[in-house]
Amino acid sequence: LYAVNVSSGALRWTFAAGGALWARPVADSERLYFGSMNHVLYALDAATGQKVWETQLGGAMAASPALADGVLVVGTFDKKLTAVDAQSGQIKWSVATVDWVWSSPAIADGVLYAGDLQGNVYAFNAADGSQRWRIQPEAGIAVRGTPALLEGVLYFGSRSGKLYAVQADDGAPLWVQTVGGQVIGDILIAGDKVLVAPVGAPKLLYAYNPTSGAEVWSYVPTQK
């Protein structure tokens, strides 16, 4: 991991983790947090790059941890979601999932949401990891990106090229839209639009109405 001065480009410090780093760190006012493919979650002093703590988890981490209320939550390739105290590095709880959790979970109002590679979408209480609900819109079709939340609705994509909207409190379906390609990246909210950038679809970027699921606009780069 490298820290570089923004103005000059001068290298400030480096840190050698024990395995490959696939995702960016997350930060609070003092520390950086990131996972590696050697199953270790790290906390570094952001100013110096010195290690504050490291915690061994049971699987590799391909995405950034989610940070909320002093707790890090990370999905791992040993089919788990694990919550770690950001101050001490101590594991608070860990829950099993059906398959790998590839992306960062989304956290809002004390609830975390995540999908796995078998197409299960979960809602857990962030305080203790107890499950609120689980759905599987398409059996065996991966939900790989981080879901997004807007006004009590959860939006997530699937590898089959679909965009789903469900009630955040119970997972009840609201609508589904066929985007095309593979929706494997994170879902984004921009103003009052749900944005999707699928892989292999006819267009690069799509915007949808969050209430109806209707396509509002799409974008194709100009070819030169």
N, C-alpha and C positions, 0 to 999 in steps of 0.2 A: 504494500500500500504506500502511495506517495502523497506527500503534502507539498504543494507548490505555491509560491507567492503569486497572487493574482496579478499584481502590477508588473513585476519584473520577470516572472517565470522562473525565478531562482528556486532551487530545491531546498525545502526547509527540513524535512526529515523523511526517512523511509522506515517501513516496518515489514519484516519478513514473517509471514504466517506459515503454518506448517502444510498448507495445501493451497490449491488454486482458489482465487476469489472471483466469483461469477457475478456479483452484484455490488452496487454502491453501498457505502456505509450509511447509517442514519446517525443523527447527532442531537444532543441536547446542548445546554449552554457550556458544558465542560468536556464532554466525552464523545468519542465515536464508537459505534457498535456495528459489527459485521460478522457474518458467518463464513466458513470456508468449506471446501470439499473434503477436508480431513476431519470433519465432524466437530470442529471446535468453534464456539462463539466467543468473540473477543470484545473487550472494552479497552480503548486507548485514551490517554490524555490527549485532547485535540491540539494543545499547544506544543507538546514535546514529542508525541508519538510513542511515549512510554506505555507499556502494558500495565493496566490497572488490575484486570483479572481475565482469566479464560475459563470457560466451562465446557467440558466434554459432553456432547450430546450423542445420540445413538445413530445419527445418519448425516449425510452431506446436506449442505444448504445451498440451494441455487438462487435464492432470492434474498432481498434485504429483510431484516426483521421489522416488524411493526412496533412502534413505540408509543405508548399511551399511559399516562398517569404513573410514570416511573417503572413500567413493566414492559419488557420486550417479549414479543410472541413471534415464534419462527416455525415454519414448516420444514420437515426434514424427510429425507429419502428412506427412513425406516418406518414410514407410515405413522407419523405422529405430528401433533402440534404441541409445542412446549412453551410455557411462560417462565421467564427468568427475571428476577429482581435486578433492575438496572444498576442499583447502587452496589450490591454485593456480589452479583453473579450467581446467586443461589437459585436453584430451580424451585418454582412455586407450585407448578402442577404440569402434568403431561397427559394428553388424551390420545387414544388411538384413532386413526382414520383407516378407511378401507384400502387406500392406495397412497402413493407419494403425494405430498403437498408441494407443488412446484413453485408457487408464487407467494408473495406477501399476503397475509390476511388483511382485511379491512376491519377497522374498529370504530364503533360509534355508540355512544350512550350506554357504555358498559357491556356491549355485545360485540363479539368478533365473528367474522364471516370468512369462509375459505372454501375452495373447491379442491377436488383431488383428480387423479388421472383416470379413475373409473367413472367420472361424471357425477359423483356425489357432491352436494353443496351443503355446508354445515353452518349452523349458528350455535355458538357457545357463549355462556356467561364468562366474561373476561376475568371476573374475580376468582373463580374456582374451577373453570373448565367444564362445568356441567352443561350437558347438551340441551338446547332449547328445541331445535328441530333439525331434520335432515331430509333432503329430497334428492331424487335422481331423475332428472327430466329425460335423459338418454342413457340407457345402460351401457357402460363401457366406453362412452365418448368423453374424452378428457375435458375437464374445466381447468384450464391451465393458468389463466391470467388473474390478476387481482380484481375482485368485483368492486362496484361503486355504489354509493348510497345517495339518494336524494329524496327528501321529504317522505321518509318512511317506506321507500321502495328500494329494493336491491336489484342491481343490474349485473349480469354476468354473461360471458360468451362461452361457446363450446367449439371443439375442434371440428365439428360438422358444419360450421359456418352460421350458427344461429346466435341471436341475441335474445336473452330472456329478461323479463321483469317479473318479480315476485314480491309479495308483501314481506317486509323485513321482520315483522313480528311473528309470523307463523309459516312463512314459505309458500303461502297460497299463490297459485299462478295468476298473473294479470294479463300478459300477452307474450307472444314470441314472434320474432321477425327473422326471416331468412336473409342473411347478409351475403353469403357466398364465401368461397375460400375457406380459410380456417381462422376462427377468432381465438387466437392463443395469446394475444397481448392483453395488457391491462385495459379495463374500461375506464373512460374519462368523462367527467362532467364539466361542461363549459357553459356557464350561464344556465339557460334552461334547455340545453341540448345534451344528449348522450352521444359521445363520440366513440367510433369503433374504427380501428385500422387493421383490417384482416390481411392475412397472407394468402396470395394467390387468387384474390377476387378481381373482378373487372376494374374496380376503382380503388384508389389508394386510401381514401378516408370517407366515412359516412357519418352523417348527423341525423339523429332520430328524435322525434317528439317523445318526452319521457312518459306522457300520459297515455297516448294512443299507440305508440310504436311506429307511427308513420314516418317514412323517410322525409326529411326536411331538405337536405341537400347532399351532394356527393362531390368528390374532387378527383380529377385526373390531372397529373402534371402535364404541362406543355412539353411536347416532344420537339427537340431541336436537332 
